[in-house]
Amino acid sequence: MATPLAPEPDWIRVRASGKINLALRVGAVRPTGYHPLATVFQSVSLFDEIAVRWSEPGRFSVTVVGEQADQVPCDDRNLAVRAARLLAEHYGPNRLGAEIVVRKTIPVAGGMAGGSADAAGTLLACSVLWDLDTTPDDLRTFGAMLGADVPFQLMGGTALGTGRGDELMPVLSRGTYHWVLALSEDELPTPAVFRRFDELNPDAPAELPLPTGVLNALVAGDAAALGAALVNDLQPAAAAMRPGLVRILQTGTELGALGAIVSGAGPTCAFLAANEAAAVDLSVQLSSQGLCRAVRRVMGPVPGARLITA
């Protein structure tokens, strides 16, 4: 287990989870540049840890450690820095500052919203650090200004997302689901995947149906039905850009997964297992294939961004 990040008492620490899209339906791009989405999010037990402490007014810095840390910008492009600045601009631009440290475990540009998780964690941590009078709804509103996935990363659990994915409704989900993740070495930038989607789908619909198969399986707590209902409209675009994903998905299915899907815009592949024992077996077999950078076992749903109190 990794050493807890920034244990000193003057730090506020938050744990933020990664996500899988159990369903991701995508419509035709709108004049705003955004695509309408109908998606079902589930937070899973792969976490980044964010720690913040006071810095001099107007100063915001970030240090990133952990897996793939060298792939994360440590300037104003970093979503954690942007999150802290956004809060400070609203509540006290001349009196607030923050030093931020992020320990990465969620894959970078891997389709699991790691950057959005860091933004969500920073919003929560800074609101506590600075003793701001914010509600969860306030933080989700700020989150939507930073990115479409940030509100869910604050909320966690299982939710239906519409609009850009930031209009959320909690979804009843019975039971715990066991996933095996195949993490890739190379990233897939989300905007590039959406552009490829547009090339492949010139007649994408303007209006999207709700993913009822996934929703019904979650209500029933039926893992087999959920595996059969998994759907991602971005998956063909991601596979066109990274053809090796097809082999990874096929291999996981052949090894007994109930369902296989590219997570979000990819390239992380998620495999649903029948139970914990099946997930252990699948992860061992998949690791032996040498098709990906690493294999991780996770469970869902889990909470979104939460304070670490001990």
Backbone torsions as a table, in degrees:
resi	resn	phi	psi	omega
1	MET	NA	138.4	-179.3
2	ALA	-67.7	147.7	175.9
3	THR	-63.3	133.2	179.4
4	PRO	-53.9	140.2	-176.2
5	LEU	-79.9	133.2	171.1
6	ALA	49.3	67.5	-174.5
7	PRO	-76.9	-9.5	-176.8
8	GLU	-60.0	149.2	-173.8
9	PRO	-67.2	-17.4	-179.5
10	ASP	-84.7	2.1	176.1
11	TRP	-97.9	143.1	168.0
12	ILE	-103.7	128.5	-175.3
13	ARG	-118.5	140.1	-179.0
14	VAL	-134.3	143.0	173.4
15	ARG	-108.7	128.4	-178.1
16	ALA	-123.7	136.4	-172.1
17	SER	-96.1	156.1	169.9
18	GLY	-81.3	172.5	-179.3
19	LYS	-135.6	158.1	169.1
20	ILE	-121.2	140.5	169.9
21	ASN	-90.3	110.3	178.4
22	LEU	-72.1	-30.5	171.8
23	ALA	-139.9	139.7	176.5
24	LEU	-144.3	96.0	176.0
25	ARG	-97.5	136.1	-172.2
26	VAL	-127.0	132.0	178.5
27	GLY	-101.5	-178.1	-178.3
28	ALA	-66.7	141.6	-179.3
29	VAL	-60.0	140.1	-178.6
30	ARG	-97.4	166.8	179.4
31	PRO	-56.9	-24.0	178.0
32	THR	-70.8	-13.3	-176.1
33	GLY	94.9	-7.2	179.7
34	TYR	-98.0	153.9	174.9
35	HIS	-100.3	137.2	171.9
36	PRO	-69.6	141.4	-178.0
37	LEU	-127.0	149.4	164.5
38	ALA	-129.8	106.6	-170.4
39	THR	-136.0	151.5	172.9
40	VAL	-116.1	116.3	179.0
41	PHE	-92.4	147.6	165.9
42	GLN	-138.5	124.8	175.2
43	SER	-75.7	139.7	-178.2
44	VAL	-128.6	165.0	-168.3
45	SER	-83.3	53.5	169.2
46	LEU	-123.4	118.3	-164.0
47	PHE	-122.9	144.8	160.5
48	ASP	-100.2	150.8	177.1
49	GLU	-116.6	129.6	-177.3
50	ILE	-118.7	131.4	176.9
51	ALA	-125.6	138.6	178.4
52	VAL	-133.8	149.0	170.6
53	ARG	-145.7	166.6	-176.9
54	TRP	-61.2	141.6	168.8
55	SER	-129.2	175.4	-178.8
56	GLU	-64.6	151.6	-176.7
57	PRO	-53.3	132.8	177.5
58	GLY	81.7	0.0	-179.1
59	ARG	-106.0	127.2	180.0
60	PHE	-134.7	119.7	-179.4
61	SER	-130.6	155.5	177.8
62	VAL	-138.3	138.0	171.8
63	THR	-118.7	133.6	-178.7
64	VAL	-118.1	129.6	178.2
65	VAL	-129.3	169.0	176.4
66	GLY	98.7	-161.6	-174.5
67	GLU	-64.2	131.5	176.8
68	GLN	59.4	24.2	-178.2
69	ALA	-59.0	-31.2	-178.1
70	ASP	-70.0	-9.7	179.4
71	GLN	-95.8	1.3	-176.0
72	VAL	-106.8	127.9	178.4
73	PRO	-67.9	144.6	179.9
74	CYS	-115.2	38.8	177.2
75	ASP	-130.8	-158.3	-175.3
76	ASP	-70.4	-4.4	172.1
77	ARG	-76.4	-19.3	-177.3
78	ASN	-69.6	129.6	-176.7
79	LEU	-64.1	-29.5	177.8
80	ALA	-65.4	-43.5	176.9
81	VAL	-63.1	-43.6	179.2
82	ARG	-62.3	-36.7	178.6
83	ALA	-64.6	-46.2	179.6
84	ALA	-63.0	-43.8	179.3
85	ARG	-62.7	-40.1	-179.6
86	LEU	-60.7	-46.5	177.5
87	LEU	-62.9	-44.1	-177.9
88	ALA	-63.8	-39.5	179.7
89	GLU	-62.9	-31.2	-178.5
90	HIS	-82.9	-37.3	-171.1
91	TYR	-106.6	-14.8	-178.6
92	GLY	172.0	67.7	-173.0
93	PRO	-61.6	-21.0	-177.5
94	ASN	-101.9	2.3	-176.5
95	ARG	-131.0	-7.6	-173.8
96	LEU	-112.2	144.2	174.4
97	GLY	-156.9	161.4	-176.7
98	ALA	-151.6	140.0	166.5
99	GLU	-100.6	126.7	-173.2
100	ILE	-119.5	135.0	172.5
101	VAL	-125.7	129.9	-179.6
102	VAL	-119.5	126.6	171.5
103	ARG	-102.5	115.2	-174.3
104	LYS	-87.5	133.9	165.5
105	THR	-130.9	-35.1	175.9
106	ILE	-64.9	133.0	-177.2
107	PRO	-60.2	144.5	179.8
108	VAL	-81.4	129.7	-177.8
109	ALA	48.7	44.7	-175.9
110	GLY	-110.6	5.7	-180.0
111	GLY	84.6	12.5	-179.3
112	MET	-116.4	12.7	173.9
113	ALA	62.4	41.0	179.3
114	GLY	-63.3	-43.9	177.7
115	GLY	-63.7	-39.3	177.4
116	SER	-66.6	-36.1	175.7
117	ALA	-62.2	-41.5	179.3
118	ASP	-65.8	-38.4	176.4
119	ALA	-64.1	-44.9	179.0
120	ALA	-61.4	-45.4	179.0
121	GLY	-62.1	-37.8	179.7
122	THR	-69.5	-39.6	176.4
123	LEU	-58.0	-47.4	-179.7
124	LEU	-65.4	-46.6	-176.5
125	ALA	-63.8	-43.7	-179.1
126	CYS	-69.3	-34.2	178.1
127	SER	-63.5	-34.3	177.0
128	VAL	-76.9	-46.6	-179.6
129	LEU	-55.5	-45.5	-176.2
130	TRP	-89.6	1.1	178.2
131	ASP	55.5	50.9	-178.1
132	LEU	-85.8	151.2	178.8
133	ASP	-89.6	74.1	-178.2
134	THR	-118.0	147.9	174.7
135	THR	-104.1	165.3	174.0
136	PRO	-55.4	-37.8	177.8
137	ASP	-64.8	-39.0	176.8
138	ASP	-58.9	-47.2	-178.0
139	LEU	-64.3	-38.3	178.0
140	ARG	-66.2	-34.1	176.4
141	THR	-64.7	-45.2	175.2
142	PHE	-62.2	-40.1	-179.6
143	GLY	-59.5	-40.9	-179.8
144	ALA	-63.2	-26.2	176.7
145	MET	-70.9	-22.2	-177.0
146	LEU	-93.4	-31.0	-178.6
147	GLY	173.9	153.8	-173.2
148	ALA	-66.1	-26.6	-177.9
149	ASP	-86.7	-14.6	-172.3
150	VAL	-63.6	-43.0	179.3
151	PRO	-56.4	-41.7	178.4
152	PHE	-67.5	-35.6	-179.9
153	GLN	-64.1	-26.0	171.8
154	LEU	-75.1	-39.4	-173.4
155	MET	-78.0	-52.6	-179.7
156	GLY	71.7	-169.9	-177.5
157	GLY	76.7	-134.0	176.3
158	THR	-130.9	133.9	-175.9
159	ALA	-151.4	152.5	171.9
160	LEU	-92.4	126.9	177.9
161	GLY	-113.9	131.3	176.5
162	THR	-126.7	-175.4	-173.4
163	GLY	67.6	-124.0	174.0
164	ARG	-84.9	2.9	-173.0
165	GLY	103.1	-3.5	-176.1
166	ASP	-99.6	-2.8	174.8
167	GLU	-95.1	106.2	-164.7
168	LEU	-109.8	144.5	171.1
169	MET	-135.9	123.0	178.4
170	PRO	-58.5	145.4	-178.2
171	VAL	-117.0	132.1	174.4
172	LEU	-65.8	126.2	-179.7
173	SER	-136.3	112.7	-179.4
174	ARG	-88.6	135.6	173.7
175	GLY	85.8	179.9	178.0
176	THR	-114.9	138.9	-177.9
177	TYR	-111.3	137.7	-176.4
178	HIS	-107.4	123.9	-175.0
179	TRP	-120.1	148.9	170.1
180	VAL	-118.9	126.9	-176.6
181	LEU	-107.7	132.3	171.9
182	ALA	-102.7	111.2	-176.2
183	LEU	-93.4	132.1	-177.8
184	SER	-95.5	158.0	179.8
185	GLU	-73.4	-41.3	-174.8
186	ASP	-94.4	146.3	177.3
187	GLU	-85.4	164.4	173.7
188	LEU	-130.6	104.3	179.7
189	PRO	-62.7	129.3	-176.7
190	THR	-56.6	-45.6	-179.8
191	PRO	-58.6	-36.5	179.9
192	ALA	-67.1	-36.9	178.9
193	VAL	-67.6	-40.6	177.3
194	PHE	-64.6	-37.7	177.6
195	ARG	-63.3	-40.8	177.7
196	ARG	-66.2	-37.5	175.3
197	PHE	-56.8	-44.3	-179.7
198	ASP	-62.0	-38.9	178.5
199	GLU	-64.7	-39.2	-176.5
200	LEU	-82.4	-17.6	-173.9
201	ASN	-131.4	66.6	-179.6
202	PRO	-64.9	-18.9	-179.3
203	ASP	-111.7	31.4	178.3
204	ALA	-59.0	143.0	-176.2
205	PRO	-70.8	154.1	176.1
206	ALA	-81.7	-31.0	-179.5
207	GLU	-116.7	143.3	-173.0
208	LEU	-118.6	137.8	173.3
209	PRO	-75.6	153.8	174.9
210	LEU	-71.4	145.2	-180.0
211	PRO	-77.8	74.5	-171.9
212	THR	-64.9	-31.5	179.5
213	GLY	-61.3	-44.4	177.6
214	VAL	-66.7	-44.9	-178.1
215	LEU	-61.8	-42.9	-179.5
216	ASN	-66.5	-38.7	179.0
217	ALA	-64.9	-38.4	178.6
218	LEU	-66.1	-42.7	178.8
219	VAL	-61.9	-38.8	-179.0
220	ALA	-79.4	-15.4	-174.5
221	GLY	66.7	33.1	-173.1
222	ASP	-102.5	100.6	-176.8
223	ALA	-64.7	-39.0	-179.3
224	ALA	-63.7	-43.9	178.6
225	ALA	-65.4	-36.7	178.3
226	LEU	-65.1	-44.3	179.2
227	GLY	-58.3	-38.3	-180.0
228	ALA	-72.8	-23.5	-174.4
229	ALA	-95.5	-8.9	-178.7
230	LEU	-54.8	135.5	-177.9
231	VAL	-150.1	140.2	179.2
232	ASN	-144.8	108.7	-179.1
233	ASP	-67.5	-19.1	177.7
234	LEU	-83.5	-9.9	-174.3
235	GLN	-60.9	-44.3	177.9
236	PRO	-61.7	-36.0	178.7
237	ALA	-67.6	-43.5	178.3
238	ALA	-62.8	-41.5	-179.5
239	ALA	-68.5	-32.5	177.1
240	ALA	-65.6	-32.4	179.7
241	MET	-85.2	-27.9	178.5
242	ARG	-132.4	80.9	-175.2
243	PRO	-56.1	-25.6	179.4
244	GLY	-63.0	-18.2	179.0
245	LEU	-63.3	-32.8	-179.5
246	VAL	-60.8	-44.2	-179.7
247	ARG	-66.1	-40.3	178.9
248	ILE	-61.4	-46.1	-179.9
249	LEU	-63.0	-43.4	179.5
250	GLN	-64.1	-40.6	-178.5
251	THR	-64.5	-45.2	178.6
252	GLY	-59.8	-39.9	178.1
253	THR	-66.0	-43.3	179.0
254	GLU	-64.0	-27.3	180.0
255	LEU	-84.8	2.4	171.0
256	GLY	112.3	6.3	178.0
257	ALA	-63.0	143.1	176.1
258	LEU	-71.9	-25.8	179.6
259	GLY	-163.2	154.4	-179.1
260	ALA	-138.8	139.5	-176.6
261	ILE	-156.2	146.0	168.6
262	VAL	-73.9	132.6	-178.2
263	SER	-80.7	117.3	178.9
264	GLY	57.8	-128.4	178.5
265	ALA	-85.7	0.9	177.6
266	GLY	81.3	179.7	9.6
267	PRO	-94.6	4.1	178.7
268	THR	-59.8	134.0	175.5
269	CYS	-107.0	136.4	-178.1
270	ALA	-116.0	133.1	-179.7
271	PHE	-121.0	127.1	178.9
272	LEU	-89.1	127.3	179.0
273	ALA	-106.0	158.2	-176.2
274	ALA	-68.2	-32.8	-177.9
275	ASN	-164.4	-176.6	-176.2
276	GLU	-64.1	-42.9	-179.2
277	ALA	-61.6	-41.1	178.6
278	ALA	-65.8	-35.3	178.4
279	ALA	-66.6	-41.0	177.4
280	VAL	-60.7	-47.5	-178.8
281	ASP	-62.4	-44.4	-179.4
282	LEU	-63.9	-42.1	-178.3
283	SER	-64.1	-39.3	179.2
284	VAL	-65.4	-46.0	-178.7
285	GLN	-67.0	-40.1	-178.9
286	LEU	-67.4	-38.5	178.2
287	SER	-59.7	-35.2	-176.2
288	SER	-73.5	-11.8	-177.0
289	GLN	-80.0	-20.9	179.6
290	GLY	67.5	29.5	-176.3
291	LEU	-95.1	-9.9	-173.2
292	CYS	-145.5	168.9	-178.3
293	ARG	-66.6	-42.2	-176.9
294	ALA	-160.5	160.2	176.7
295	VAL	-123.3	135.5	179.3
296	ARG	-130.2	141.8	171.3
297	ARG	-100.0	131.7	179.3
298	VAL	-138.1	166.0	176.3
299	MET	-125.9	157.5	175.6
300	GLY	-154.2	160.0	-0.2
301	PRO	-82.9	156.4	173.8
302	VAL	-129.6	166.8	178.2
303	PRO	-65.6	164.0	172.6
304	GLY	-80.1	-150.5	-176.8
305	ALA	-58.3	129.5	-177.3
306	ARG	-140.8	145.3	175.2
307	LEU	-65.7	140.6	170.6
308	ILE	-94.5	116.0	-171.9
309	THR	-100.9	-6.3	-178.7
310	ALA	-137.5	NA	NA
